[in-house]
């Protein structure tokens, strides 16, 4: 029987929805009558005294959790005891971030991944009991990732593109001596989605376009490795894999065949029949099972905030938890026997903290203290979900952060654009956002058309309209901000990273609407970017071209929406921030964008991190970037 997933009360936080459906001529919202209250402003250094932590693998004894933590200034692996005692640092990297994967099932060896300077060519490593670190995927120019463990706990599966840079093969590694066997040779560009716990089946995906995909199954017990199509359909339907069931009887997958949003369906591996597993009024973003298969954990992407449903499959009821701190429940993981669980709580005003809970008890125990005790949560701001209408009447969602200073005076504002294309701005803690808001800047995180999470129609509204309709959404976001009495309508800027950096530069080059722009590793030359995508993106190259355009056939249009060719049109100050090792947006793009702006006589500042890629993993660099943002805005906005 399928389940309808509804908003749960697992986490006691209310999602406020304020809807703005008019234009700049509508009646303006009134300023709140608020008596001035004392509050503190904090530095970037104070905000980054918080600790970022992730990972929730519980060891075989059930007494410790494996996490990555950047307390040292760079991510390293830590062992966190579930009794609340002091954590132990397991790695001591000073150069490359360590991203933990999982403990070994029968001892305290563990797997982790790391790249070099942000080049995204991750290798998979094991740290042995004596502390020795072994690269399980040695070689140059390759990328590897852990898929899953075999249920016998004597082996695990790894995807690597070492044979052919364009395609990922599947290897089975022995836990005893790390010897391996090639179990699936991928010669046709399939995406490797998962391996069944017993190692018999591999689930694969094939993208036909950015709105149409299929799923296939390989039975490794058959000599020819013949692929079986699971998703025969007509028209544009997207499918993706969640996971296999722990009893090896079902494959759980997502499909938008029956509406705007992804539903969870199960495919019976014995009969070949599919059935609805669960659905909601939003996308079912993920679904997975506890180690023993008793609990199913499903996540709903409800208006840019994750709502979790944990179902006890033994009783077919929702798991009842004690009252939890306010925020989003994340990273849920159970012990081997499902007697205990660990999870994170994250909110707009508090970074993620790890907790543990013994099922059947009323107690929860906090295992980390990620926040900086110098920062009072009362001085930070919770985002509010709002909506406004764009140029064509399409309703655009966004998350608005109103500074405390706005109770006393009008404040400048920034439109913050997420990456992608196809990403989503979401609720949750961001030191960058809180630093700027705390220092008097309103932030509105726009989910322009083309963002995920709002249905397939909304997602495809910007196909081959990038730099046009989505840019108009940004312009109309400015008009919405100008309708707010507490915003200084003459001081509005735009900023964003990756695709958000592109739209930032498009806004600065193709409109005269914004006072400043902060471009964080943004695409500025679509022709070069699409011609030089990493080879390991081959499985979804066609999908990318369907959305953005094929440089072989759409070169003129791609040239015309690329800001680097129109930098002389930029009339207001710009800050560009770039990682030297970025494999997605090459440094030369930002170099040329800076020179193009300067050729028109406009001020541009340029900050480059020599040891970063597409995103900044080192705490010192994040502090430097945040300080630069604030310095630039204080001077020019």
C-alpha positions in Angstrom: 0.0 0.0 0.0 1.4 3.4 -0.9 1.9 6.2 1.6 0.9 9.8 1.2 3.7 11.8 2.8 2.5 14.8 4.6 4.2 17.6 6.5 5.3 16.1 9.7 5.7 17.5 13.2 9.0 15.8 13.8 10.6 19.2 13.9 8.9 22.0 15.7 9.5 24.8 13.3 6.8 26.7 11.3 7.5 27.5 7.7 6.0 31.0 7.2 4.7 31.7 3.7 4.3 35.3 2.8 2.9 35.8 -0.7 3.5 38.9 -2.8 1.5 38.6 -6.1 1.5 42.2 -7.4 4.0 44.5 -9.0 5.8 47.6 -8.1 2.6 49.7 -8.3 0.8 47.7 -5.7 0.2 49.1 -2.2 3.5 48.9 -0.4 3.9 46.8 2.7 4.0 48.9 5.9 7.0 49.3 8.1 6.7 47.4 11.3 6.5 49.6 14.4 9.4 48.3 16.4 11.2 50.0 19.2 14.9 50.1 18.6 16.6 47.1 20.3 20.2 46.5 21.0 21.9 43.9 19.0 25.4 42.9 18.1 27.2 42.8 14.8 29.8 40.2 14.3 32.9 39.8 12.1 33.5 37.1 9.5 36.1 35.6 11.8 33.4 35.2 14.5 30.9 33.6 12.1 33.6 31.2 10.9 34.5 30.2 14.5 31.4 28.0 14.0 32.3 24.5 12.9 30.9 22.8 9.8 30.3 19.1 10.4 28.7 16.3 8.4 28.6 12.5 8.2 26.5 10.1 10.3 28.0 6.6 9.8 27.7 4.6 13.1 30.5 2.1 13.8 30.0 -1.7 14.3 29.9 -1.4 18.0 27.2 1.4 17.9 29.3 3.6 20.1 30.8 6.2 17.8 29.9 8.3 14.7 32.3 9.1 11.8 32.2 12.8 10.8 34.1 15.4 8.8 34.7 18.6 10.7 36.6 21.8 9.8 37.6 22.7 13.4 41.2 22.7 12.3 40.6 25.1 9.5 40.2 22.3 6.9 37.9 19.3 6.9 39.4 16.2 8.7 37.9 13.0 10.0 36.7 12.7 13.6 35.4 9.9 15.8 32.5 11.2 17.9 31.5 8.9 20.8 27.7 8.6 21.2 28.0 9.0 25.0 28.9 12.7 24.6 32.5 12.3 25.5 35.3 14.2 23.6 35.7 13.6 19.9 39.0 12.2 18.5 40.6 13.6 15.4 41.4 10.7 13.1 43.2 12.5 10.2 45.6 15.5 10.3 45.5 16.8 6.7 46.8 20.4 6.4 46.3 20.8 2.7 43.4 18.7 1.3 39.9 18.4 2.8 38.9 14.9 4.0 35.3 13.9 3.2 34.3 10.9 5.2 32.2 8.1 3.7 31.7 5.2 6.1 33.2 3.0 8.8 34.0 -0.6 7.8 31.2 -2.9 8.9 33.2 -5.0 11.3 36.1 -2.8 12.5 37.1 0.8 12.8 38.8 1.2 9.4 37.0 3.9 7.4 36.6 5.1 3.9 37.0 8.8 2.8 37.4 10.8 -0.4 39.7 13.7 -1.2 40.7 15.7 -4.3 43.7 18.0 -4.9 43.1 21.7 -4.4 39.4 21.5 -5.4 40.0 19.9 -8.8 37.1 17.5 -8.1 39.1 14.5 -9.2 38.3 12.6 -6.0 40.1 9.4 -5.0 38.8 6.9 -2.5 41.0 6.2 0.5 40.9 3.8 3.5 42.5 4.6 6.8 43.6 1.4 8.4 43.6 0.6 12.1 47.2 1.7 12.6 46.5 5.1 10.9 48.0 4.2 7.6 46.2 5.8 4.6 45.8 3.8 1.4 44.7 5.2 -1.9 42.3 2.6 -3.3 42.1 4.3 -6.7 45.6 5.5 -7.5 46.5 7.2 -10.8 46.3 10.5 -12.5 43.2 12.2 -14.0 40.7 9.8 -12.6 37.6 10.3 -10.5 36.2 7.7 -8.1 33.4 7.3 -5.6 32.0 4.8 -3.2 28.7 3.2 -4.3 27.7 0.9 -1.4 28.6 -2.0 0.8 27.9 -5.7 0.0 25.5 -7.2 2.6 28.1 -9.9 3.5 30.3 -7.0 4.8 33.3 -8.5 3.1 33.4 -6.2 0.1 32.2 -2.9 -1.3 31.5 -1.3 -4.7 33.3 1.6 -6.2 32.7 3.6 -9.4 35.8 4.9 -11.3 36.5 6.4 -14.7 40.1 5.3 -14.8 39.6 3.1 -17.9 37.8 5.8 -20.0 37.5 9.3 -18.6 34.0 9.6 -20.0 32.4 6.6 -18.4 32.3 5.1 -14.8 32.9 1.4 -14.4 32.0 -0.6 -11.3 34.5 -2.5 -9.2 34.0 -4.8 -6.2 36.7 -4.4 -3.6 37.7 -6.9 -0.9 37.8 -5.7 2.7 40.7 -8.1 3.4 43.4 -7.0 1.0 41.7 -4.3 -1.2 42.0 -6.5 -4.3 39.2 -5.8 -6.8 37.2 -7.2 -9.6 35.7 -5.3 -12.5 32.0 -6.3 -12.3 30.5 -3.9 -14.9 32.3 -2.3 -17.8 30.3 0.8 -18.9 30.9 1.5 -22.6 27.7 3.3 -23.5 27.5 6.3 -21.2 25.1 5.1 -18.6 24.9 6.7 -15.2 25.7 4.2 -12.4 22.9 4.7 -9.8 23.3 1.8 -7.3 24.1 -1.8 -6.6 21.8 -4.2 -4.7 22.9 -5.3 -1.3 23.6 -8.8 -2.5 25.7 -7.5 -5.4 23.5 -9.1 -8.0 21.9 -6.1 -9.7 23.2 -2.7 -10.9 20.7 0.1 -11.5 21.7 2.4 -14.4 20.2 5.6 -15.9 20.3 7.0 -19.4 19.5 10.7 -20.1 17.8 11.2 -23.5 17.2 14.9 -22.8 16.9 17.2 -19.8 13.3 16.1 -19.4 13.4 12.5 -20.5 15.4 9.6 -19.0 15.2 5.8 -18.5 16.3 3.3 -15.9 18.0 0.0 -16.7 18.9 -3.1 -14.7 21.9 -5.3 -15.1 21.8 -8.8 -13.6 25.5 -9.7 -12.9 24.6 -13.4 -12.6 24.0 -13.4 -16.4 27.1 -13.8 -18.5 26.3 -11.2 -21.1 25.4 -8.4 -18.7 22.4 -7.6 -20.9 20.6 -4.5 -19.9 16.9 -4.6 -19.0 14.8 -1.5 -19.6 12.6 -0.8 -16.5 10.9 2.4 -17.5 9.3 1.9 -20.9 7.2 5.0 -21.6 6.2 7.6 -24.2 6.8 11.4 -24.0 9.0 13.3 -21.7 9.2 11.5 -18.3 12.2 11.7 -15.9 13.3 8.8 -13.7 16.0 8.5 -11.1 17.0 5.9 -8.5 16.6 6.2 -4.8 17.9 2.9 -3.5 17.5 -0.9 -3.4 15.5 -2.5 -0.6 17.6 -4.3 2.0 15.9 -7.6 1.2 17.0 -7.3 -2.5 13.4 -7.6 -3.6 12.7 -4.0 -4.8 14.3 -1.0 -6.5 12.9 2.3 -5.2 12.9 5.0 -7.9 11.6 8.5 -8.6 9.4 9.6 -11.4 7.4 12.7 -12.5 5.2 10.7 -14.9 2.1 11.3 -12.9 2.2 15.0 -12.1 4.4 18.0 -11.5 6.5 16.4 -8.7 8.6 13.3 -8.2 6.8 10.4 -6.6 8.5 7.3 -5.1 7.7 4.0 -6.9 9.0 0.5 -6.3 10.0 -2.0 -8.9 9.6 -5.6 -8.0 12.8 -7.4 -9.1 11.0 -10.8 -9.3 7.8 -9.9 -11.1 8.9 -6.7 -13.0 5.8 -4.8 -11.7 5.9 -1.3 -10.4 3.8 0.2 -7.7 3.4 3.6 -6.0 5.4 3.7 -2.7 4.8 7.3 -1.6 3.8 10.7 -2.8 3.5 14.3 -1.5 2.4 17.7 -2.7 6.1 18.4 -3.4 9.0 16.3 -4.7 10.0 13.2 -2.7 13.7 14.1 -2.8 15.1 11.0 -1.4 14.2 7.7 0.3 16.5 5.1 1.9 16.4 2.4 4.6 18.1 1.7 7.9 20.8 -1.0 7.9 18.4 -3.7 9.0 15.6 -2.5 6.7 13.2 -1.8 9.5 12.9 2.0 8.9 12.4 4.0 5.7 13.6 7.6 5.7 12.0 9.9 3.1 12.6 13.5 2.5 10.1 16.0 1.0 11.4 19.2 -0.6 8.6 21.4 0.8 9.0 25.0 -0.3 12.8 25.0 0.0 12.8 23.2 3.3 13.3 19.5 3.9 10.6 17.6 5.8 11.5 14.1 6.9 9.2 11.2 7.4 10.6 8.1 9.2 8.4 5.1 8.8 8.6 1.9 10.9 8.0 -0.7 8.2 7.4 -3.3 10.9 4.3 -1.5 12.1 3.6 0.7 9.1 3.5 3.7 11.4 5.5 6.9 11.6 8.3 6.8 14.1 7.5 9.0 17.1 10.4 11.1 18.3 10.9 13.3 21.4 10.5 17.0 21.1 13.5 18.2 19.2 15.2 21.7 18.9 13.8 24.0 16.2 15.2 23.4 12.8 15.4 20.9 9.9 16.1 17.2 10.7 18.9 16.0 8.5 21.4 13.1 8.1 19.4 10.5 9.9 21.2 7.2 10.4 20.5 4.1 12.5 22.7 1.6 14.3 22.9 -1.9 12.9 20.0 -3.2 15.0 18.0 0.1 14.8 18.1 0.4 18.6 19.5 3.9 18.3 19.9 6.7 15.7 21.9 9.8 15.0 20.8 12.9 13.2 21.5 16.6 12.6 19.4 19.7 13.4 20.0 22.8 11.3 18.3 26.1 11.1 18.8 29.5 9.6 20.3 30.8 12.8 22.3 27.7 13.9 24.7 25.5 12.0 24.2 21.7 12.0 24.7 19.9 15.3 24.8 16.1 15.7 22.4 14.4 18.1 21.8 10.8 19.2 18.6 9.1 20.4 17.9 5.7 21.9 14.7 4.5 20.5 12.0 4.1 23.1 13.4 6.7 25.4 12.4 10.4 25.7 16.0 11.7 25.8 18.2 13.1 23.0 21.9 13.9 23.5 23.7 16.6 21.6 27.1 15.4 20.5 28.6 18.5 18.9 28.7 22.3 19.6 29.1 23.8 16.2 28.1 27.3 17.0 30.4 30.1 18.2 29.3 30.9 21.8 30.1 34.5 21.2 27.2 34.7 18.7 23.8 34.9 20.1 21.1 33.4 17.9 18.8 36.3 18.8 21.1 38.6 16.8 20.7 36.4 13.7 17.7 36.3 11.3 15.4 33.6 10.1 14.5 33.7 6.5 10.9 34.1 5.3 9.5 32.4 2.2 8.0 35.0 -0.1 6.7 35.2 -3.6 6.4 37.8 -6.3 5.2 38.0 -9.9 7.6 38.3 -12.7 7.2 40.1 -16.1 4.9 37.4 -17.5 2.8 36.7 -14.4 4.8 33.7 -13.3 5.1 33.5 -9.5 8.7 33.4 -8.3 9.5 32.0 -4.8 12.3 33.4 -2.7 13.7 33.5 0.9 13.9 36.9 2.4 16.2 37.9 5.3 15.4 41.2 7.0 18.2 42.7 9.0 17.7 43.9 12.5 18.8 47.4 11.4 15.7 47.6 9.2 13.6 48.3 12.3 15.4 51.7 12.5 16.3 52.7 9.0 16.0 51.7 5.4 18.7 49.1 4.4 20.4 48.2 1.2 19.6 44.8 -0.3 21.2 42.0 -2.3 19.5 39.5 -4.6 21.4 36.2 -4.0 21.2 33.7 -6.9 21.9 30.0 -6.5 24.0 27.8 -8.7 22.9 25.4 -11.3 21.3 25.8 -13.7 18.6 23.9 -12.0 19.7 24.4 -8.4 17.6 25.7 -5.5 18.1 28.2 -2.7 17.0 26.6 0.5 16.4 27.3 4.1 19.3 26.6 6.5 22.4 28.1 8.0 24.8 30.1 5.9 27.6 32.0 7.5 28.0 34.1 4.4 24.3 35.1 4.4 24.1 35.7 8.1 27.3 37.8 8.1 25.9 40.2 5.5 22.5 40.4 7.1 24.0 40.9 10.5 25.9 43.8 9.1 22.9 45.5 7.7 22.2 44.1 4.2 18.8 42.6 3.3 19.3 39.3 1.4 16.7 37.7 -0.8 17.6 34.3 -2.1 15.7 34.0 -5.4 14.5 30.7 -6.9 14.1 32.0 -10.4 12.4 30.0 -13.1 14.4 26.9 -13.9 15.0 26.2 -10.2 14.3 22.7 -9.0 11.7 21.9 -6.3 8.7 23.7 -7.8 7.5 21.2 -10.4 8.7 20.1 -13.8 6.9 22.9 -15.7 8.6 25.6 -13.6 12.0 23.8 -14.0 11.8 23.8 -17.8 10.6 27.4 -18.2 14.2 28.6 -18.8 15.3 26.0 -21.3 17.4 27.8 -23.9 16.1 31.0 -22.4 19.0 31.5 -20.0 20.1 35.1 -19.7 16.6 36.2 -20.9 13.6 35.1 -18.9 15.5 34.1 -15.8 17.3 37.4 -15.9 13.9 39.2 -16.0 13.0 37.3 -12.8 16.0 38.9 -11.2 15.0 42.4 -12.4 11.4 41.9 -11.1 12.9 40.7 -7.8 14.4 44.1 -7.6 11.0 45.7 -8.1 9.6 43.5 -5.4 12.4 44.7 -3.0 11.5 48.3 -3.9 8.0 47.7 -2.8 9.2 47.0 0.8 9.2 50.2 2.9 12.2 49.1 4.9 14.5 48.5 1.8 16.5 51.4 0.3 15.2 51.1 -3.3 18.2 53.0 -4.6 20.8 50.6 -3.2 20.2 47.1 -4.6 22.9 44.7 -5.8 23.1 41.2 -7.1 25.4 38.3 -6.2 25.8 34.6 -6.8 28.0 31.7 -7.4 28.5 29.4 -10.4 25.3 29.8 -12.5 24.3 32.5 -10.0 27.6 34.2 -10.8 26.6 34.0 -14.5 23.2 35.7 -13.8 25.0 38.3 -11.7 27.3 39.2 -14.6 24.3 39.1 -17.0 22.5 41.5 -14.8 25.5 43.9 -14.7 26.2 43.6 -18.5 22.7 43.5 -20.0 20.8 45.7 -17.6 21.4 49.0 -15.8 19.3 47.9 -12.8 21.9 47.1 -10.1 24.3 49.2 -8.1 26.9 46.4 -7.6 27.6 42.8 -8.5 29.5 40.0 -6.8 30.4 37.2 -9.2 31.6 34.1 -7.4 33.2 31.7 -10.0 30.4 32.5 -12.5 30.3 31.2 -16.1 30.8 34.2 -18.4 31.6 32.4 -21.7 29.0 29.8 -22.4 30.7 28.7 -25.7 33.9 27.8 -24.0 32.3 26.3 -20.9 30.1 24.0 -22.9 32.9 23.0 -25.2 35.2 22.2 -22.3 33.0 20.4 -19.8 34.8 17.7 -17.8 34.9 14.3 -19.7 33.2 12.6 -16.7 30.0 14.6 -17.4 29.5 12.7 -20.6 26.5 10.8 -19.3 24.5 14.0 -19.1 26.1 16.1 -21.8 23.0 15.7 -24.0 20.8 16.9 -21.1 23.1 19.9 -20.5 22.9 20.8 -24.2 19.1 20.5 -24.2 18.9 23.0 -21.4 21.5 25.5 -22.4 22.2 24.9 -26.1 24.7 22.9 -28.1 27.8 25.0 -28.9 28.0 23.3 -32.3 24.5 24.6 -33.4 23.6 27.4 -30.9 27.0 29.2 -30.9 25.6 32.6 -31.9 23.0 32.6 -29.1 25.4 31.3 -26.6 27.8 34.1 -27.6 25.1 36.7 -27.2 24.2 35.7 -23.6 27.9 35.5 -22.5 28.8 38.6 -20.5 32.5 38.3 -21.2 31.9 39.7 -24.7 30.0 42.7 -23.4 32.0 43.7 -20.3 32.4 47.3 -21.6 28.6 47.6 -21.0 29.1 47.1 -17.2 28.6 50.5 -15.6 28.6 49.7 -11.9 31.3 48.2 -9.6 31.9 44.4 -9.7 33.8 42.0 -7.4 34.9 38.7 -9.0 36.0 35.8 -6.8 37.6 32.7 -8.3 39.3 29.4 -7.4 42.4 28.8 -9.5 41.8 25.0 -9.8 38.1 25.3 -10.8 37.4 22.5 -13.3 33.9 23.8 -14.2 34.5 27.5 -14.6 38.1 27.9 -15.7 40.1 30.7 -14.2 40.6 32.2 -17.7 36.9 33.0 -17.8 37.1 35.2 -14.8 40.5 36.7 -16.0 38.9 37.7 -19.2 35.7 39.0 -17.6 37.8 41.3 -15.3 39.7 42.6 -18.3 36.5 43.1 -20.3 35.0 45.2 -17.5 38.1 47.2 -17.1 38.1 47.9 -20.9 35.0 50.0 -20.4 36.5 51.9 -17.5 34.4 50.4 -14.7 35.9 49.5 -11.4 36.3 45.7 -10.8 38.1 44.0 -7.9 39.4 40.5 -8.3 40.1 37.9 -5.6 41.7 34.5 -6.5 42.3 31.6 -4.2 45.2 29.5 -5.5 44.3 26.4 -3.5 40.5 26.2 -4.2 38.2 24.9 -7.0 34.5 25.4 -7.6 33.7 26.3 -4.0 35.9 27.2 -1.0 36.6 24.4 1.5 39.2 26.0 3.6 38.0 28.1 6.5 40.7 30.8 6.1 39.6 31.3 2.5 35.9 31.5 3.4 36.8 34.2 6.0 38.8 36.1 3.4 35.9 35.9 0.9 33.3 37.1 3.4 35.5 40.0 4.5 36.0 41.0 0.9 32.2 40.9 0.2 31.5 43.1 3.2 34.4 45.5 2.4 33.2 45.8 -1.2 29.6 46.4 -0.3 30.4 48.9 2.4 32.3 50.9 -0.1 30.1 50.7 -3.2 26.6 49.9 -2.0 
